[in-house]
Amino acid sequence: MAEWELGRVLRALGLLEERGLLRCAWCGAGLRRAVCTEPHDGGFVTLNGIRLWAWVECPKCGYQWALWKLFRLACARNETACRELKQVLEQ
Ligand SMILES: [Zn+2]
């Protein structure tokens, strides 16, 4: 299972923001880099070794975007951003 450190996740979201890819796929609103987290054994984001559920809530429609979903959508839309995203998350 993938494991992403929270700091890397925030950098990855910044990258998407710069490329205009940090948007809600339901309503089109821009998403903020405010990540909500909750400790959970099944989470794949880690902070100091603790696993977390992590998501970003759309300010307009309220949809809670799991980070892996946001990353997967960005990858489907933009190949270059996808490559950069993987570098930020995995290097
Ligand atoms: Zn939305």
PDB file of the backbone (N, CA, C, O) and the ligand in Angstrom, with CONECT records:
HET     ZN  A 101       1
ATOM      1  N   MET A   1       0.846  -1.198   0.000  1.00  0.00           N
ATOM      2  CA  MET A   1       0.000   0.000   0.000  1.00  0.00           C
ATOM      3  C   MET A   1       0.882   1.251   0.000  1.00  0.00           C
ATOM      4  O   MET A   1       1.902   1.314   0.687  1.00  0.00           O
ATOM      5  N   ALA A   2       0.467   2.227  -0.779  1.00  0.00           N
ATOM      6  CA  ALA A   2       1.232   3.472  -0.848  1.00  0.00           C
ATOM      7  C   ALA A   2       1.252   4.157   0.515  1.00  0.00           C
ATOM      8  O   ALA A   2       0.325   4.014   1.312  1.00  0.00           O
ATOM      9  N   GLU A   3       2.295   4.883   0.757  1.00  0.00           N
ATOM     10  CA  GLU A   3       2.404   5.632   2.007  1.00  0.00           C
ATOM     11  C   GLU A   3       3.038   6.974   1.679  1.00  0.00           C
ATOM     12  O   GLU A   3       4.179   7.034   1.220  1.00  0.00           O
ATOM     13  N   TRP A   4       2.296   8.047   1.913  1.00  0.00           N
ATOM     14  CA  TRP A   4       2.794   9.382   1.579  1.00  0.00           C
ATOM     15  C   TRP A   4       2.906  10.213   2.838  1.00  0.00           C
ATOM     16  O   TRP A   4       1.965  10.296   3.627  1.00  0.00           O
ATOM     17  N   GLU A   5       4.043  10.818   3.018  1.00  0.00           N
ATOM     18  CA  GLU A   5       4.247  11.690   4.169  1.00  0.00           C
ATOM     19  C   GLU A   5       3.461  12.990   3.928  1.00  0.00           C
ATOM     20  O   GLU A   5       3.429  13.497   2.807  1.00  0.00           O
ATOM     21  N   LEU A   6       2.835  13.520   4.974  1.00  0.00           N
ATOM     22  CA  LEU A   6       1.939  14.680   4.829  1.00  0.00           C
ATOM     23  C   LEU A   6       2.634  15.876   4.168  1.00  0.00           C
ATOM     24  O   LEU A   6       2.028  16.562   3.345  1.00  0.00           O
ATOM     25  N   GLY A   7       3.884  16.131   4.516  1.00  0.00           N
ATOM     26  CA  GLY A   7       4.605  17.251   3.914  1.00  0.00           C
ATOM     27  C   GLY A   7       4.699  17.117   2.399  1.00  0.00           C
ATOM     28  O   GLY A   7       4.567  18.102   1.673  1.00  0.00           O
ATOM     29  N   ARG A   8       4.926  15.897   1.927  1.00  0.00           N
ATOM     30  CA  ARG A   8       4.991  15.654   0.480  1.00  0.00           C
ATOM     31  C   ARG A   8       3.635  15.874  -0.164  1.00  0.00           C
ATOM     32  O   ARG A   8       3.534  16.410  -1.268  1.00  0.00           O
ATOM     33  N   VAL A   9       2.598  15.453   0.542  1.00  0.00           N
ATOM     34  CA  VAL A   9       1.236  15.619   0.024  1.00  0.00           C
ATOM     35  C   VAL A   9       0.929  17.109  -0.167  1.00  0.00           C
ATOM     36  O   VAL A   9       0.329  17.503  -1.168  1.00  0.00           O
ATOM     37  N   LEU A  10       1.343  17.929   0.798  1.00  0.00           N
ATOM     38  CA  LEU A  10       1.088  19.366   0.690  1.00  0.00           C
ATOM     39  C   LEU A  10       1.859  19.969  -0.483  1.00  0.00           C
ATOM     40  O   LEU A  10       1.351  20.841  -1.187  1.00  0.00           O
ATOM     41  N   ARG A  11       3.090  19.495  -0.686  1.00  0.00           N
ATOM     42  CA  ARG A  11       3.864  19.973  -1.841  1.00  0.00           C
ATOM     43  C   ARG A  11       3.184  19.549  -3.142  1.00  0.00           C
ATOM     44  O   ARG A  11       3.129  20.316  -4.103  1.00  0.00           O
ATOM     45  N   ALA A  12       2.675  18.334  -3.160  1.00  0.00           N
ATOM     46  CA  ALA A  12       1.994  17.833  -4.361  1.00  0.00           C
ATOM     47  C   ALA A  12       0.748  18.666  -4.667  1.00  0.00           C
ATOM     48  O   ALA A  12       0.467  18.960  -5.828  1.00  0.00           O
ATOM     49  N   LEU A  13       0.012  19.040  -3.639  1.00  0.00           N
ATOM     50  CA  LEU A  13      -1.186  19.869  -3.843  1.00  0.00           C
ATOM     51  C   LEU A  13      -0.790  21.248  -4.365  1.00  0.00           C
ATOM     52  O   LEU A  13      -1.484  21.818  -5.207  1.00  0.00           O
ATOM     53  N   GLY A  14       0.324  21.785  -3.866  1.00  0.00           N
ATOM     54  CA  GLY A  14       0.838  23.074  -4.342  1.00  0.00           C
ATOM     55  C   GLY A  14       1.154  23.011  -5.826  1.00  0.00           C
ATOM     56  O   GLY A  14       0.883  23.946  -6.580  1.00  0.00           O
ATOM     57  N   LEU A  15       1.724  21.902  -6.221  1.00  0.00           N
ATOM     58  CA  LEU A  15       2.066  21.693  -7.629  1.00  0.00           C
ATOM     59  C   LEU A  15       0.793  21.697  -8.501  1.00  0.00           C
ATOM     60  O   LEU A  15       0.763  22.313  -9.566  1.00  0.00           O
ATOM     61  N   LEU A  16      -0.229  21.017  -8.038  1.00  0.00           N
ATOM     62  CA  LEU A  16      -1.490  20.984  -8.782  1.00  0.00           C
ATOM     63  C   LEU A  16      -2.105  22.379  -8.850  1.00  0.00           C
ATOM     64  O   LEU A  16      -2.656  22.780  -9.875  1.00  0.00           O
ATOM     65  N   GLU A  17      -2.001  23.109  -7.739  1.00  0.00           N
ATOM     66  CA  GLU A  17      -2.542  24.467  -7.680  1.00  0.00           C
ATOM     67  C   GLU A  17      -1.862  25.350  -8.724  1.00  0.00           C
ATOM     68  O   GLU A  17      -2.526  26.084  -9.457  1.00  0.00           O
ATOM     69  N   GLU A  18      -0.533  25.270  -8.784  1.00  0.00           N
ATOM     70  CA  GLU A  18       0.222  26.067  -9.756  1.00  0.00           C
ATOM     71  C   GLU A  18      -0.207  25.764 -11.185  1.00  0.00           C
ATOM     72  O   GLU A  18      -0.206  26.648 -12.041  1.00  0.00           O
ATOM     73  N   ARG A  19      -0.566  24.538 -11.434  1.00  0.00           N
ATOM     74  CA  ARG A  19      -0.947  24.143 -12.791  1.00  0.00           C
ATOM     75  C   ARG A  19      -2.449  24.258 -13.044  1.00  0.00           C
ATOM     76  O   ARG A  19      -2.940  23.838 -14.092  1.00  0.00           O
ATOM     77  N   GLY A  20      -3.173  24.824 -12.086  1.00  0.00           N
ATOM     78  CA  GLY A  20      -4.615  25.001 -12.256  1.00  0.00           C
ATOM     79  C   GLY A  20      -5.399  23.699 -12.219  1.00  0.00           C
ATOM     80  O   GLY A  20      -6.510  23.621 -12.744  1.00  0.00           O
ATOM     81  N   LEU A  21      -4.827  22.685 -11.603  1.00  0.00           N
ATOM     82  CA  LEU A  21      -5.476  21.373 -11.570  1.00  0.00           C
ATOM     83  C   LEU A  21      -6.126  21.054 -10.225  1.00  0.00           C
ATOM     84  O   LEU A  21      -6.685  19.976 -10.025  1.00  0.00           O
ATOM     85  N   LEU A  22      -6.036  22.024  -9.304  1.00  0.00           N
ATOM     86  CA  LEU A  22      -6.628  21.770  -7.991  1.00  0.00           C
ATOM     87  C   LEU A  22      -8.061  22.301  -7.981  1.00  0.00           C
ATOM     88  O   LEU A  22      -8.354  23.349  -7.407  1.00  0.00           O
ATOM     89  N   ARG A  23      -8.945  21.540  -8.636  1.00  0.00           N
ATOM     90  CA  ARG A  23     -10.337  21.962  -8.771  1.00  0.00           C
ATOM     91  C   ARG A  23     -11.257  20.798  -8.453  1.00  0.00           C
ATOM     92  O   ARG A  23     -10.892  19.630  -8.587  1.00  0.00           O
ATOM     93  N   CYS A  24     -12.466  21.154  -8.026  1.00  0.00           N
ATOM     94  CA  CYS A  24     -13.479  20.136  -7.756  1.00  0.00           C
ATOM     95  C   CYS A  24     -14.030  19.628  -9.089  1.00  0.00           C
ATOM     96  O   CYS A  24     -14.486  20.418  -9.915  1.00  0.00           O
ATOM     97  N   ALA A  25     -13.988  18.338  -9.294  1.00  0.00           N
ATOM     98  CA  ALA A  25     -14.468  17.772 -10.563  1.00  0.00           C
ATOM     99  C   ALA A  25     -15.994  17.751 -10.631  1.00  0.00           C
ATOM    100  O   ALA A  25     -16.552  17.530 -11.706  1.00  0.00           O
ATOM    101  N   TRP A  26     -16.673  17.975  -9.521  1.00  0.00           N
ATOM    102  CA  TRP A  26     -18.138  18.010  -9.522  1.00  0.00           C
ATOM    103  C   TRP A  26     -18.663  19.386  -9.874  1.00  0.00           C
ATOM    104  O   TRP A  26     -19.516  19.515 -10.752  1.00  0.00           O
ATOM    105  N   CYS A  27     -18.164  20.431  -9.197  1.00  0.00           N
ATOM    106  CA  CYS A  27     -18.753  21.760  -9.390  1.00  0.00           C
ATOM    107  C   CYS A  27     -17.783  22.764 -10.007  1.00  0.00           C
ATOM    108  O   CYS A  27     -18.189  23.873 -10.356  1.00  0.00           O
ATOM    109  N   GLY A  28     -16.519  22.399 -10.147  1.00  0.00           N
ATOM    110  CA  GLY A  28     -15.553  23.273 -10.808  1.00  0.00           C
ATOM    111  C   GLY A  28     -14.889  24.304  -9.914  1.00  0.00           C
ATOM    112  O   GLY A  28     -14.012  25.037 -10.370  1.00  0.00           O
ATOM    113  N   ALA A  29     -15.290  24.375  -8.646  1.00  0.00           N
ATOM    114  CA  ALA A  29     -14.697  25.367  -7.743  1.00  0.00           C
ATOM    115  C   ALA A  29     -13.226  25.038  -7.481  1.00  0.00           C
ATOM    116  O   ALA A  29     -12.814  23.879  -7.499  1.00  0.00           O
ATOM    117  N   GLY A  30     -12.447  26.104  -7.237  1.00  0.00           N
ATOM    118  CA  GLY A  30     -11.050  25.901  -6.868  1.00  0.00           C
ATOM    119  C   GLY A  30     -10.977  25.342  -5.450  1.00  0.00           C
ATOM    120  O   GLY A  30     -11.690  25.796  -4.555  1.00  0.00           O
ATOM    121  N   LEU A  31     -10.114  24.359  -5.257  1.00  0.00           N
ATOM    122  CA  LEU A  31      -9.945  23.788  -3.915  1.00  0.00           C
ATOM    123  C   LEU A  31      -8.758  24.454  -3.236  1.00  0.00           C
ATOM    124  O   LEU A  31      -7.822  24.910  -3.893  1.00  0.00           O
ATOM    125  N   ARG A  32      -8.814  24.499  -1.920  1.00  0.00           N
ATOM    126  CA  ARG A  32      -7.687  25.057  -1.174  1.00  0.00           C
ATOM    127  C   ARG A  32      -6.804  23.929  -0.679  1.00  0.00           C
ATOM    128  O   ARG A  32      -7.194  22.762  -0.643  1.00  0.00           O
ATOM    129  N   ARG A  33      -5.591  24.327  -0.295  1.00  0.00           N
ATOM    130  CA  ARG A  33      -4.644  23.328   0.171  1.00  0.00           C
ATOM    131  C   ARG A  33      -4.857  22.985   1.646  1.00  0.00           C
ATOM    132  O   ARG A  33      -3.914  22.620   2.349  1.00  0.00           O
ATOM    133  N   ALA A  34      -6.096  23.105   2.103  1.00  0.00           N
ATOM    134  CA  ALA A  34      -6.396  22.793   3.497  1.00  0.00           C
ATOM    135  C   ALA A  34      -6.772  21.315   3.580  1.00  0.00           C
ATOM    136  O   ALA A  34      -7.871  20.917   3.195  1.00  0.00           O
ATOM    137  N   VAL A  35      -5.855  20.527   4.082  1.00  0.00           N
ATOM    138  CA  VAL A  35      -6.081  19.086   4.152  1.00  0.00           C
ATOM    139  C   VAL A  35      -6.671  18.729   5.514  1.00  0.00           C
ATOM    140  O   VAL A  35      -6.105  19.078   6.550  1.00  0.00           O
ATOM    141  N   CYS A  36      -7.798  18.039   5.513  1.00  0.00           N
ATOM    142  CA  CYS A  36      -8.384  17.538   6.754  1.00  0.00           C
ATOM    143  C   CYS A  36      -7.831  16.142   6.995  1.00  0.00           C
ATOM    144  O   CYS A  36      -7.659  15.367   6.054  1.00  0.00           O
ATOM    145  N   THR A  37      -7.560  15.830   8.217  1.00  0.00           N
ATOM    146  CA  THR A  37      -7.017  14.501   8.505  1.00  0.00           C
ATOM    147  C   THR A  37      -7.693  13.901   9.728  1.00  0.00           C
ATOM    148  O   THR A  37      -8.228  14.603  10.587  1.00  0.00           O
ATOM    149  N   GLU A  38      -7.647  12.596   9.771  1.00  0.00           N
ATOM    150  CA  GLU A  38      -8.205  11.858  10.894  1.00  0.00           C
ATOM    151  C   GLU A  38      -7.377  10.583  11.021  1.00  0.00           C
ATOM    152  O   GLU A  38      -7.191   9.881  10.028  1.00  0.00           O
ATOM    153  N   PRO A  39      -6.878  10.265  12.206  1.00  0.00           N
ATOM    154  CA  PRO A  39      -6.069   9.048  12.347  1.00  0.00           C
ATOM    155  C   PRO A  39      -6.869   7.814  11.938  1.00  0.00           C
ATOM    156  O   PRO A  39      -8.006   7.630  12.371  1.00  0.00           O
ATOM    157  N   HIS A  40      -6.276   6.986  11.116  1.00  0.00           N
ATOM    158  CA  HIS A  40      -6.963   5.774  10.667  1.00  0.00           C
ATOM    159  C   HIS A  40      -5.935   4.758  10.172  1.00  0.00           C
ATOM    160  O   HIS A  40      -5.059   5.088   9.372  1.00  0.00           O
ATOM    161  N   ASP A  41      -6.049   3.529  10.652  1.00  0.00           N
ATOM    162  CA  ASP A  41      -5.081   2.494  10.280  1.00  0.00           C
ATOM    163  C   ASP A  41      -5.049   2.229   8.782  1.00  0.00           C
ATOM    164  O   ASP A  41      -4.033   1.788   8.245  1.00  0.00           O
ATOM    165  N   GLY A  42      -6.178   2.503   8.102  1.00  0.00           N
ATOM    166  CA  GLY A  42      -6.243   2.236   6.671  1.00  0.00           C
ATOM    167  C   GLY A  42      -5.784   3.415   5.817  1.00  0.00           C
ATOM    168  O   GLY A  42      -5.781   3.327   4.589  1.00  0.00           O
ATOM    169  N   GLY A  43      -5.397   4.519   6.460  1.00  0.00           N
ATOM    170  CA  GLY A  43      -4.978   5.696   5.705  1.00  0.00           C
ATOM    171  C   GLY A  43      -3.623   5.490   5.057  1.00  0.00           C
ATOM    172  O   GLY A  43      -2.833   4.654   5.495  1.00  0.00           O
ATOM    173  N   PHE A  44      -3.360   6.258   4.008  1.00  0.00           N
ATOM    174  CA  PHE A  44      -2.065   6.103   3.344  1.00  0.00           C
ATOM    175  C   PHE A  44      -1.219   7.361   3.425  1.00  0.00           C
ATOM    176  O   PHE A  44      -0.144   7.433   2.829  1.00  0.00           O
ATOM    177  N   VAL A  45      -1.710   8.365   4.174  1.00  0.00           N
ATOM    178  CA  VAL A  45      -0.910   9.555   4.446  1.00  0.00           C
ATOM    179  C   VAL A  45      -0.367   9.398   5.859  1.00  0.00           C
ATOM    180  O   VAL A  45      -1.087   8.972   6.761  1.00  0.00           O
ATOM    181  N   THR A  46       0.898   9.739   6.050  1.00  0.00           N
ATOM    182  CA  THR A  46       1.481   9.560   7.372  1.00  0.00           C
ATOM    183  C   THR A  46       2.034  10.872   7.911  1.00  0.00           C
ATOM    184  O   THR A  46       2.525  11.718   7.163  1.00  0.00           O
ATOM    185  N   LEU A  47       1.943  11.017   9.209  1.00  0.00           N
ATOM    186  CA  LEU A  47       2.564  12.145   9.899  1.00  0.00           C
ATOM    187  C   LEU A  47       3.236  11.566  11.134  1.00  0.00           C
ATOM    188  O   LEU A  47       2.578  11.012  12.015  1.00  0.00           O
ATOM    189  N   ASN A  48       4.551  11.702  11.183  1.00  0.00           N
ATOM    190  CA  ASN A  48       5.330  11.114  12.277  1.00  0.00           C
ATOM    191  C   ASN A  48       5.005   9.624  12.473  1.00  0.00           C
ATOM    192  O   ASN A  48       4.919   9.132  13.599  1.00  0.00           O
ATOM    193  N   GLY A  49       4.831   8.937  11.368  1.00  0.00           N
ATOM    194  CA  GLY A  49       4.611   7.491  11.429  1.00  0.00           C
ATOM    195  C   GLY A  49       3.172   7.076  11.713  1.00  0.00           C
ATOM    196  O   GLY A  49       2.861   5.885  11.739  1.00  0.00           O
ATOM    197  N   ILE A  50       2.289   8.062  11.928  1.00  0.00           N
ATOM    198  CA  ILE A  50       0.883   7.732  12.196  1.00  0.00           C
ATOM    199  C   ILE A  50       0.100   7.800  10.886  1.00  0.00           C
ATOM    200  O   ILE A  50       0.201   8.771  10.136  1.00  0.00           O
ATOM    201  N   ARG A  51      -0.675   6.760  10.626  1.00  0.00           N
ATOM    202  CA  ARG A  51      -1.482   6.741   9.396  1.00  0.00           C
ATOM    203  C   ARG A  51      -2.753   7.568   9.557  1.00  0.00           C
ATOM    204  O   ARG A  51      -3.392   7.565  10.608  1.00  0.00           O
ATOM    205  N   LEU A  52      -3.104   8.286   8.465  1.00  0.00           N
ATOM    206  CA  LEU A  52      -4.261   9.186   8.510  1.00  0.00           C
ATOM    207  C   LEU A  52      -5.147   9.023   7.286  1.00  0.00           C
ATOM    208  O   LEU A  52      -4.656   8.753   6.190  1.00  0.00           O
ATOM    209  N   TRP A  53      -6.443   9.187   7.470  1.00  0.00           N
ATOM    210  CA  TRP A  53      -7.311   9.500   6.339  1.00  0.00           C
ATOM    211  C   TRP A  53      -7.012  10.957   6.032  1.00  0.00           C
ATOM    212  O   TRP A  53      -6.814  11.745   6.957  1.00  0.00           O
ATOM    213  N   ALA A  54      -6.973  11.332   4.783  1.00  0.00           N
ATOM    214  CA  ALA A  54      -6.719  12.731   4.445  1.00  0.00           C
ATOM    215  C   ALA A  54      -7.580  13.126   3.259  1.00  0.00           C
ATOM    216  O   ALA A  54      -7.672  12.396   2.272  1.00  0.00           O
ATOM    217  N   TRP A  55      -8.203  14.276   3.364  1.00  0.00           N
ATOM    218  CA  TRP A  55      -9.076  14.728   2.280  1.00  0.00           C
ATOM    219  C   TRP A  55      -9.105  16.241   2.218  1.00  0.00           C
ATOM    220  O   TRP A  55      -8.681  16.924   3.150  1.00  0.00           O
ATOM    221  N   VAL A  56      -9.610  16.754   1.108  1.00  0.00           N
ATOM    222  CA  VAL A  56      -9.793  18.189   0.915  1.00  0.00           C
ATOM    223  C   VAL A  56     -11.268  18.411   0.632  1.00  0.00           C
ATOM    224  O   VAL A  56     -11.845  17.762  -0.241  1.00  0.00           O
ATOM    225  N   GLU A  57     -11.879  19.332   1.374  1.00  0.00           N
ATOM    226  CA  GLU A  57     -13.307  19.576   1.182  1.00  0.00           C
ATOM    227  C   GLU A  57     -13.537  20.726   0.209  1.00  0.00           C
ATOM    228  O   GLU A  57     -12.907  21.777   0.319  1.00  0.00           O
ATOM    229  N   CYS A  58     -14.440  20.522  -0.740  1.00  0.00           N
ATOM    230  CA  CYS A  58     -14.775  21.579  -1.700  1.00  0.00           C
ATOM    231  C   CYS A  58     -15.516  22.694  -0.962  1.00  0.00           C
ATOM    232  O   CYS A  58     -16.500  22.427  -0.272  1.00  0.00           O
ATOM    233  N   PRO A  59     -15.047  23.969  -1.103  1.00  0.00           N
ATOM    234  CA  PRO A  59     -15.701  25.082  -0.396  1.00  0.00           C
ATOM    235  C   PRO A  59     -17.090  25.384  -0.945  1.00  0.00           C
ATOM    236  O   PRO A  59     -17.884  26.042  -0.272  1.00  0.00           O
ATOM    237  N   LYS A  60     -17.398  24.922  -2.148  1.00  0.00           N
ATOM    238  CA  LYS A  60     -18.682  25.255  -2.766  1.00  0.00           C
ATOM    239  C   LYS A  60     -19.717  24.134  -2.580  1.00  0.00           C
ATOM    240  O   LYS A  60     -20.802  24.373  -2.051  1.00  0.00           O
ATOM    241  N   CYS A  61     -19.378  22.915  -3.014  1.00  0.00           N
ATOM    242  CA  CYS A  61     -20.383  21.848  -2.953  1.00  0.00           C
ATOM    243  C   CYS A  61     -20.197  20.918  -1.753  1.00  0.00           C
ATOM    244  O   CYS A  61     -21.046  20.075  -1.464  1.00  0.00           O
ATOM    245  N   GLY A  62     -19.064  21.091  -1.059  1.00  0.00           N
ATOM    246  CA  GLY A  62     -18.864  20.314   0.160  1.00  0.00           C
ATOM    247  C   GLY A  62     -18.349  18.899  -0.058  1.00  0.00           C
ATOM    248  O   GLY A  62     -18.161  18.149   0.900  1.00  0.00           O
ATOM    249  N   TYR A  63     -18.118  18.532  -1.317  1.00  0.00           N
ATOM    250  CA  TYR A  63     -17.630  17.178  -1.572  1.00  0.00           C
ATOM    251  C   TYR A  63     -16.264  16.987  -0.911  1.00  0.00           C
ATOM    252  O   TYR A  63     -15.397  17.859  -0.971  1.00  0.00           O
ATOM    253  N   GLN A  64     -16.099  15.833  -0.285  1.00  0.00           N
ATOM    254  CA  GLN A  64     -14.818  15.545   0.370  1.00  0.00           C
ATOM    255  C   GLN A  64     -13.968  14.703  -0.561  1.00  0.00           C
ATOM    256  O   GLN A  64     -14.249  13.529  -0.801  1.00  0.00           O
ATOM    257  N   TRP A  65     -12.924  15.329  -1.079  1.00  0.00           N
ATOM    258  CA  TRP A  65     -12.045  14.671  -2.041  1.00  0.00           C
ATOM    259  C   TRP A  65     -10.939  13.904  -1.348  1.00  0.00           C
ATOM    260  O   TRP A  65     -10.070  14.493  -0.705  1.00  0.00           O
ATOM    261  N   ALA A  66     -10.973  12.586  -1.481  1.00  0.00           N
ATOM    262  CA  ALA A  66      -9.835  11.796  -1.013  1.00  0.00           C
ATOM    263  C   ALA A  66      -8.639  12.197  -1.870  1.00  0.00           C
ATOM    264  O   ALA A  66      -8.773  12.398  -3.077  1.00  0.00           O
ATOM    265  N   LEU A  67      -7.468  12.314  -1.244  1.00  0.00           N
ATOM    266  CA  LEU A  67      -6.312  12.814  -1.987  1.00  0.00           C
ATOM    267  C   LEU A  67      -5.955  11.927  -3.166  1.00  0.00           C
ATOM    268  O   LEU A  67      -5.600  12.423  -4.236  1.00  0.00           O
ATOM    269  N   TRP A  68      -6.047  10.614  -2.974  1.00  0.00           N
ATOM    270  CA  TRP A  68      -5.670   9.721  -4.083  1.00  0.00           C
ATOM    271  C   TRP A  68      -6.565   9.952  -5.293  1.00  0.00           C
ATOM    272  O   TRP A  68      -6.139   9.779  -6.434  1.00  0.00           O
ATOM    273  N   LYS A  69      -7.831  10.351  -5.030  1.00  0.00           N
ATOM    274  CA  LYS A  69      -8.748  10.623  -6.135  1.00  0.00           C
ATOM    275  C   LYS A  69      -8.337  11.889  -6.878  1.00  0.00           C
ATOM    276  O   LYS A  69      -8.350  11.935  -8.108  1.00  0.00           O
ATOM    277  N   LEU A  70      -7.970  12.925  -6.105  1.00  0.00           N
ATOM    278  CA  LEU A  70      -7.517  14.176  -6.724  1.00  0.00           C
ATOM    279  C   LEU A  70      -6.279  13.929  -7.574  1.00  0.00           C
ATOM    280  O   LEU A  70      -6.156  14.446  -8.684  1.00  0.00           O
ATOM    281  N   PHE A  71      -5.361  13.125  -7.029  1.00  0.00           N
ATOM    282  CA  PHE A  71      -4.116  12.869  -7.757  1.00  0.00           C
ATOM    283  C   PHE A  71      -4.393  12.066  -9.027  1.00  0.00           C
ATOM    284  O   PHE A  71      -3.788  12.301 -10.073  1.00  0.00           O
ATOM    285  N   ARG A  72      -5.315  11.119  -8.915  1.00  0.00           N
ATOM    286  CA  ARG A  72      -5.613  10.290 -10.075  1.00  0.00           C
ATOM    287  C   ARG A  72      -6.277  11.116 -11.182  1.00  0.00           C
ATOM    288  O   ARG A  72      -5.972  10.936 -12.361  1.00  0.00           O
ATOM    289  N   LEU A  73      -7.180  12.017 -10.801  1.00  0.00           N
ATOM    290  CA  LEU A  73      -7.828  12.879 -11.795  1.00  0.00           C
ATOM    291  C   LEU A  73      -6.816  13.796 -12.467  1.00  0.00           C
ATOM    292  O   LEU A  73      -6.854  13.989 -13.682  1.00  0.00           O
ATOM    293  N   ALA A  74      -5.901  14.368 -11.665  1.00  0.00           N
ATOM    294  CA  ALA A  74      -4.888  15.269 -12.216  1.00  0.00           C
ATOM    295  C   ALA A  74      -4.014  14.507 -13.205  1.00  0.00           C
ATOM    296  O   ALA A  74      -3.637  15.041 -14.248  1.00  0.00           O
ATOM    297  N   CYS A  75      -3.695  13.262 -12.877  1.00  0.00           N
ATOM    298  CA  CYS A  75      -2.867  12.434 -13.744  1.00  0.00           C
ATOM    299  C   CYS A  75      -3.562  12.169 -15.076  1.00  0.00           C
ATOM    300  O   CYS A  75      -2.929  12.147 -16.131  1.00  0.00           O
ATOM    301  N   ALA A  76      -4.873  11.968 -15.004  1.00  0.00           N
ATOM    302  CA  ALA A  76      -5.625  11.681 -16.221  1.00  0.00           C
ATOM    303  C   ALA A  76      -5.690  12.912 -17.128  1.00  0.00           C
ATOM    304  O   ALA A  76      -5.838  12.785 -18.343  1.00  0.00           O
ATOM    305  N   ARG A  77      -5.578  14.112 -16.526  1.00  0.00           N
ATOM    306  CA  ARG A  77      -5.730  15.338 -17.297  1.00  0.00           C
ATOM    307  C   ARG A  77      -4.421  15.872 -17.858  1.00  0.00           C
ATOM    308  O   ARG A  77      -4.406  16.512 -18.909  1.00  0.00           O
ATOM    309  N   ASN A  78      -3.329  15.609 -17.160  1.00  0.00           N
ATOM    310  CA  ASN A  78      -2.079  16.275 -17.527  1.00  0.00           C
ATOM    311  C   ASN A  78      -0.882  15.352 -17.241  1.00  0.00           C
ATOM    312  O   ASN A  78      -0.536  15.088 -16.090  1.00  0.00           O
ATOM    313  N   GLU A  79      -0.278  14.884 -18.309  1.00  0.00           N
ATOM    314  CA  GLU A  79       0.815  13.921 -18.195  1.00  0.00           C
ATOM    315  C   GLU A  79       2.036  14.477 -17.470  1.00  0.00           C
ATOM    316  O   GLU A  79       2.649  13.801 -16.645  1.00  0.00           O
ATOM    317  N   THR A  80       2.377  15.727 -17.798  1.00  0.00           N
ATOM    318  CA  THR A  80       3.545  16.342 -17.165  1.00  0.00           C
ATOM    319  C   THR A  80       3.320  16.492 -15.665  1.00  0.00           C
ATOM    320  O   THR A  80       4.185  16.158 -14.855  1.00  0.00           O
ATOM    321  N   ALA A  81       2.147  16.998 -15.313  1.00  0.00           N
ATOM    322  CA  ALA A  81       1.837  17.176 -13.895  1.00  0.00           C
ATOM    323  C   ALA A  81       1.861  15.825 -13.187  1.00  0.00           C
ATOM    324  O   ALA A  81       2.273  15.730 -12.031  1.00  0.00           O
ATOM    325  N   CYS A  82       1.423  14.797 -13.878  1.00  0.00           N
ATOM    326  CA  CYS A  82       1.396  13.453 -13.306  1.00  0.00           C
ATOM    327  C   CYS A  82       2.806  12.993 -12.960  1.00  0.00           C
ATOM    328  O   CYS A  82       3.050  12.440 -11.887  1.00  0.00           O
ATOM    329  N   ARG A  83       3.728  13.231 -13.885  1.00  0.00           N
ATOM    330  CA  ARG A  83       5.124  12.848 -13.652  1.00  0.00           C
ATOM    331  C   ARG A  83       5.701  13.599 -12.453  1.00  0.00           C
ATOM    332  O   ARG A  83       6.345  13.013 -11.583  1.00  0.00           O
ATOM    333  N   GLU A  84       5.455  14.912 -12.429  1.00  0.00           N
ATOM    334  CA  GLU A  84       5.966  15.742 -11.333  1.00  0.00           C
ATOM    335  C   GLU A  84       5.362  15.311  -9.999  1.00  0.00           C
ATOM    336  O   GLU A  84       6.035  15.271  -8.969  1.00  0.00           O
ATOM    337  N   LEU A  85       4.090  14.995 -10.053  1.00  0.00           N
ATOM    338  CA  LEU A  85       3.377  14.560  -8.859  1.00  0.00           C
ATOM    339  C   LEU A  85       4.045  13.313  -8.259  1.00  0.00           C
ATOM    340  O   LEU A  85       4.277  13.233  -7.053  1.00  0.00           O
ATOM    341  N   LYS A  86       4.342  12.364  -9.119  1.00  0.00           N
ATOM    342  CA  LYS A  86       4.969  11.127  -8.659  1.00  0.00           C
ATOM    343  C   LYS A  86       6.342  11.393  -8.065  1.00  0.00           C
ATOM    344  O   LYS A  86       6.743  10.772  -7.080  1.00  0.00           O
ATOM    345  N   GLN A  87       7.066  12.343  -8.694  1.00  0.00           N
ATOM    346  CA  GLN A  87       8.386  12.680  -8.155  1.00  0.00           C
ATOM    347  C   GLN A  87       8.275  13.264  -6.761  1.00  0.00           C
ATOM    348  O   GLN A  87       9.012  12.885  -5.851  1.00  0.00           O
ATOM    349  N   VAL A  88       7.331  14.203  -6.604  1.00  0.00           N
ATOM    350  CA  VAL A  88       7.164  14.851  -5.307  1.00  0.00           C
ATOM    351  C   VAL A  88       6.744  13.841  -4.235  1.00  0.00           C
ATOM    352  O   VAL A  88       7.204  13.903  -3.095  1.00  0.00           O
ATOM    353  N   LEU A  89       5.873  12.922  -4.614  1.00  0.00           N
ATOM    354  CA  LEU A  89       5.346  11.979  -3.621  1.00  0.00           C
ATOM    355  C   LEU A  89       6.304  10.834  -3.302  1.00  0.00           C
ATOM    356  O   LEU A  89       6.301  10.295  -2.195  1.00  0.00           O
ATOM    357  N   GLU A  90       7.125  10.471  -4.292  1.00  0.00           N
ATOM    358  CA  GLU A  90       7.893   9.230  -4.102  1.00  0.00           C
ATOM    359  C   GLU A  90       9.394   9.367  -4.009  1.00  0.00           C
ATOM    360  O   GLU A  90      10.068   8.414  -3.620  1.00  0.00           O
ATOM    361  N   GLN A  91       9.949  10.527  -4.355  1.00  0.00           N
ATOM    362  CA  GLN A  91      11.425  10.613  -4.383  1.00  0.00           C
ATOM    363  C   GLN A  91      12.003  10.574  -2.974  1.00  0.00           C
ATOM    364  O   GLN A  91      13.221  10.635  -2.805  1.00  0.00           O
TER     365      GLN A  91
HETATM  366 ZN    ZN A 101     -17.341  21.131  -5.539  1.00  0.00          ZN2+
END
